[in-house]
Amino acid sequence: RAAVTVSGDSIAVDFAGTAPQLRMNLNAPFASVISASVSCLKAALTSPDIPFNDGSLRPITVTAPLGCLLNPRHPAPVRARMVSCSRVWNAVMQAISQAVPEKVIAQGYDTTTAFCLSWLGEQGWSVYLEVFGGGYGAGIGNDGCDAVDNPLSNCSNTPIEAADQDFSFFRITDYSLRTDSGGTGAQRGGAGFSRSYEILADGAQVAHYSDRFKYPAAGIFGGGPGAPGQCEVLRGAERIALRSKDAFPLLRGDVVTISLGGGGGYGEPKRRAAAVLAQDVADGLTSAARAAGWAGPPPG
């Protein structure tokens, strides 16, 4: 929960009312919360030519109650801090949207998805770990970016060829944008993506932490939400749904699919140009069925 107060040439961000710290690793160090808050304000309110230095930070103060999720007492587990810091970004962006609607963007998938496959072979452990993004939120003059890392991170994707060359216990069978995953709006939310891994050896395991499996990225000013994320294991004819934070033993022949959600849309969907919507259909970003009902309620 964020309250942003503008007074003269200064801005105060207060997270009073935020939930208490947790025993699990979603707590965020206060330094990371400051970085997330300032990054959001600078991205929305200043031009790129203004340097990110102490002078640009001086007008901004950030406070959070000691012992809350965003300012935990020591010791507190913080490994998945970027999940909570991404919600800091979302909350600050939502707050300033009341004052500068033309400068903000809708929520993106905005989460750190740490995805790990591991296997103990004759030569020892083999561990594949990758950090995934998702769809970006749309803005007043642009669609959200498709399949990018969240605004607070800097991880790039691993090419399929590199992963297949380095790991013998799985192979990647699909890597594609998710049709209909971006939120509806005058500007469409960015598309999420999916990766599928066929397991080639018994004894492997998948472990991951993510977010937005239940509550997707929200649209803004009438825009619709993006698609939520999901992870499932296909074992023969059985589909096994995993939680947003989970670990699961795998068998040879299993196919693990991690699907990252899309960003929220910006503005009323009826304002999207027909030609642009038709191009989305041609590009496979939007299905014909969804395009036909674009201005109606989002699909359930």
C-alpha positions in Angstrom: 0.0 0.0 0.0 1.5 3.3 -1.1 0.6 7.0 -0.5 2.5 9.5 -2.7 2.4 13.1 -1.5 3.8 16.0 -3.6 4.7 19.1 -1.6 6.4 21.9 -3.5 9.5 20.4 -5.2 9.6 17.2 -3.0 7.8 13.9 -3.1 7.2 11.6 -0.2 6.3 7.9 -0.6 4.8 6.2 2.5 4.0 2.5 2.7 2.1 2.6 6.0 -0.6 -0.1 6.1 1.6 -2.7 4.3 1.3 -6.2 5.6 3.8 -7.5 8.3 7.0 -9.3 7.3 6.8 -13.0 6.4 8.6 -16.2 7.4 9.0 -17.0 3.7 11.5 -15.3 1.4 9.2 -12.6 -0.1 10.4 -9.9 2.3 12.1 -6.9 0.6 15.1 -5.1 2.2 14.3 -1.4 2.7 17.1 -0.4 0.4 15.5 -2.4 -2.4 12.1 -0.7 -1.7 13.8 2.7 -2.0 15.3 1.7 -5.3 12.0 0.4 -6.7 10.1 3.6 -5.6 12.6 6.0 -7.0 13.0 4.0 -10.2 9.2 4.2 -10.8 9.0 7.9 -10.1 12.0 8.7 -12.3 10.8 6.5 -15.2 7.4 8.2 -15.1 8.2 11.8 -14.3 11.6 12.6 -15.8 13.2 12.5 -19.2 15.9 9.9 -20.0 18.6 12.6 -20.2 18.4 13.3 -16.4 21.1 11.2 -14.8 20.3 8.7 -12.0 22.5 10.2 -9.3 22.3 11.6 -5.8 21.0 14.9 -7.0 18.0 13.4 -8.7 17.2 11.3 -5.5 17.4 14.3 -3.1 13.8 15.5 -3.5 12.3 12.0 -2.8 11.8 10.4 0.6 10.6 6.9 1.2 9.2 5.5 4.5 7.9 2.1 5.5 7.0 0.8 9.0 9.8 -1.3 10.6 8.7 -4.9 10.7 6.5 -4.8 7.6 7.0 -6.7 4.4 8.9 -3.8 2.9 11.2 -3.0 5.9 11.7 -6.3 7.7 13.5 -6.8 11.0 16.7 -8.8 10.9 16.9 -11.7 10.3 14.3 -12.1 7.5 14.5 -14.2 4.3 14.6 -11.9 1.3 15.7 -14.1 -1.7 12.5 -13.4 -3.6 12.5 -9.7 -2.8 12.0 -8.6 -6.4 8.4 -10.1 -6.4 7.5 -7.6 -3.6 9.6 -4.8 -5.1 7.6 -5.2 -8.3 4.4 -4.6 -6.3 6.1 -1.5 -4.9 6.5 -0.3 -8.5 2.9 -1.1 -9.3 1.6 0.7 -6.2 3.6 3.9 -6.7 2.6 3.9 -10.4 -1.1 3.5 -9.5 -0.8 6.3 -7.0 0.7 8.9 -9.3 -1.8 7.9 -12.1 -4.3 10.2 -10.3 -2.1 13.2 -11.0 -0.3 12.4 -14.3 -2.5 9.9 -16.2 -0.6 10.6 -19.4 2.7 9.5 -18.0 1.9 6.2 -16.4 1.6 2.7 -17.7 -0.7 -0.2 -16.7 0.6 -3.1 -14.6 2.9 -5.5 -16.4 3.4 -9.2 -15.5 6.1 -7.5 -13.3 7.5 -10.4 -11.4 10.7 -12.3 -11.1 10.1 -15.9 -12.2 13.1 -18.0 -11.1 12.7 -21.3 -12.9 15.0 -24.3 -12.1 15.5 -27.8 -13.5 18.0 -30.0 -11.8 19.2 -33.6 -12.2 21.9 -35.7 -10.5 23.8 -37.7 -13.2 26.9 -39.8 -13.2 29.1 -36.7 -13.5 27.3 -34.9 -10.6 24.6 -32.3 -10.4 23.4 -30.5 -13.5 21.4 -27.4 -12.7 19.5 -25.1 -15.2 18.3 -21.8 -13.7 16.7 -19.0 -15.7 14.9 -15.8 -14.7 11.8 -15.0 -16.9 9.8 -11.8 -17.5 6.5 -11.5 -19.2 4.3 -8.9 -20.9 4.8 -5.1 -20.2 1.9 -2.8 -19.3 0.5 -0.5 -22.0 0.8 3.3 -22.0 -1.1 6.2 -23.4 0.6 6.0 -26.8 2.0 2.5 -27.1 1.2 -1.1 -26.6 3.1 -2.9 -23.9 6.3 -4.7 -24.9 6.0 -8.4 -25.5 8.0 -10.9 -23.5 10.5 -8.7 -21.6 11.9 -8.7 -18.1 10.2 -6.6 -15.4 11.1 -2.9 -15.1 13.4 -3.5 -12.0 15.4 -6.4 -13.5 18.0 -6.8 -16.2 18.0 -10.5 -17.2 17.9 -11.6 -20.8 16.6 -14.9 -22.1 18.8 -17.9 -22.8 18.7 -19.0 -26.4 17.2 -22.5 -26.9 20.3 -23.6 -28.8 22.5 -22.7 -25.9 20.3 -24.6 -23.3 20.1 -27.7 -25.5 23.9 -27.7 -26.0 24.6 -27.4 -22.3 22.1 -29.7 -20.8 21.5 -33.4 -21.6 18.5 -34.2 -19.3 15.9 -32.0 -21.1 15.2 -30.4 -24.4 13.1 -27.3 -25.1 10.2 -28.2 -27.4 8.3 -24.8 -27.5 9.2 -21.2 -27.0 6.4 -18.8 -28.1 4.3 -15.8 -27.4 1.0 -16.5 -25.8 -2.0 -15.5 -27.9 -4.6 -13.4 -26.1 -2.3 -12.9 -23.1 -2.1 -9.0 -23.4 -4.9 -7.0 -21.8 -7.5 -5.3 -24.0 -7.5 -1.6 -24.3 -7.0 1.3 -26.7 -3.4 0.2 -26.3 -2.9 -3.6 -25.8 -0.9 -5.0 -22.9 2.3 -6.8 -23.8 2.1 -10.5 -24.6 3.5 -13.1 -22.2 5.2 -16.3 -23.4 5.6 -20.0 -22.8 8.5 -22.4 -22.7 8.1 -26.2 -22.7 10.8 -28.6 -21.6 10.7 -32.4 -22.3 12.5 -34.3 -19.6 14.9 -36.9 -20.9 15.9 -38.6 -17.7 14.3 -40.0 -14.6 15.1 -38.3 -11.3 14.9 -34.7 -12.4 13.1 -32.0 -10.5 11.5 -28.6 -11.3 11.4 -25.8 -8.7 10.3 -22.3 -9.2 9.0 -19.2 -7.6 6.8 -16.7 -9.5 3.7 -14.6 -8.9 0.4 -13.5 -10.6 -0.9 -17.0 -11.0 -4.1 -15.9 -9.3 -4.3 -12.2 -9.7 -3.1 -11.0 -13.1 -1.7 -7.6 -14.1 -4.4 -5.0 -14.0 -5.3 -2.6 -16.8 -5.7 1.1 -16.3 -8.3 3.7 -17.4 -10.6 1.1 -18.7 -8.0 -1.3 -20.0 -8.4 -5.1 -19.4 -6.1 -7.3 -17.3 -3.4 -9.5 -18.8 -3.5 -13.3 -18.6 -2.2 -14.8 -15.4 0.8 -17.1 -15.3 0.8 -20.8 -14.8 3.1 -23.8 -14.7 2.0 -27.4 -15.4 3.5 -30.9 -15.9 2.1 -33.0 -18.7 2.5 -36.7 -17.7 0.9 -38.9 -20.4 -2.7 -37.7 -20.5 -2.6 -36.1 -17.1 -2.0 -32.4 -16.5 -0.6 -31.5 -13.1 -0.9 -27.8 -12.2 1.8 -26.4 -10.0 1.5 -23.5 -7.6 3.2 -20.2 -8.1 5.9 -21.3 -5.7 6.5 -25.0 -5.9 8.8 -27.9 -6.4 7.9 -31.2 -8.1 9.8 -34.5 -9.0 9.8 -35.4 -12.7 10.0 -38.5 -14.8 11.4 -39.2 -18.2 8.8 -38.2 -20.8 7.2 -35.4 -18.7 6.8 -32.1 -20.4 7.0 -29.0 -18.1 5.5 -25.8 -19.4 6.0 -22.5 -17.7 3.6 -19.8 -19.0 4.3 -16.1 -18.2 1.4 -13.7 -18.1 0.7 -10.6 -20.1 0.5 -6.9 -19.3 -2.6 -4.8 -18.6 -4.2 -2.7 -21.3 -4.5 1.1 -21.3 -7.7 3.0 -22.1 -11.1 1.9 -23.4 -10.9 -1.1 -25.7 -13.4 0.5 -28.1 -10.8 3.1 -29.0 -8.4 0.6 -30.5 -8.1 1.2 -34.3 -9.6 -1.7 -36.3 -6.6 -1.8 -38.6 -4.3 -2.3 -35.5 -6.5 -5.0 -34.1 -6.5 -6.8 -37.5 -2.7 -6.7 -37.5 -2.6 -8.2 -34.0 -4.7 -11.1 -35.4 -2.4 -11.5 -38.4 0.6 -11.5 -36.0 -0.9 -14.2 -33.8 -1.0 -11.9 -30.7 -4.8 -11.8 -30.7 -7.3 -14.5 -31.8 -10.1 -13.7 -34.2 -12.6 -14.6 -31.5 -11.2 -12.2 -29.0 -10.8 -9.5 -31.6 -14.5 -9.8 -32.4 -15.4 -9.2 -28.8 -12.6 -6.7 -28.1 -14.8 -3.9 -26.8 -16.8 -6.3 -24.6 -16.0 -7.9 -21.2 -12.6 -9.7 -21.1 -12.8 -13.5 -21.5 -13.3 -15.5 -18.2 
